[in-house]
């Protein structure tokens, strides 16, 4: 059995109370896909940068998962449109 490895890389950037995350998926075949997420601290909330990071990353991963699911749905639909081979009986 051949093992496969897909890698997800997370990049975070912060600008004041705004945090942006980018989640990039790379398959072992070189296919790349990315998701984006953002978080903004409410001025009335305490400044806890880790919470902004977690929220932005969770949103980026959710976006990535949604994009991957849509790609999968398109691939399934495309493969279903391929005619089945004819039977000789």
Secondary structure, DSSP 8 states (H G I E B T S, - for coil): ------EEEEEEEEETTEEEEEEEEE-TT--EEEEEEEEE--TTS---HHHHHHHHHHHHHHHHHHHHHHHHHHHHHHHHHS-------
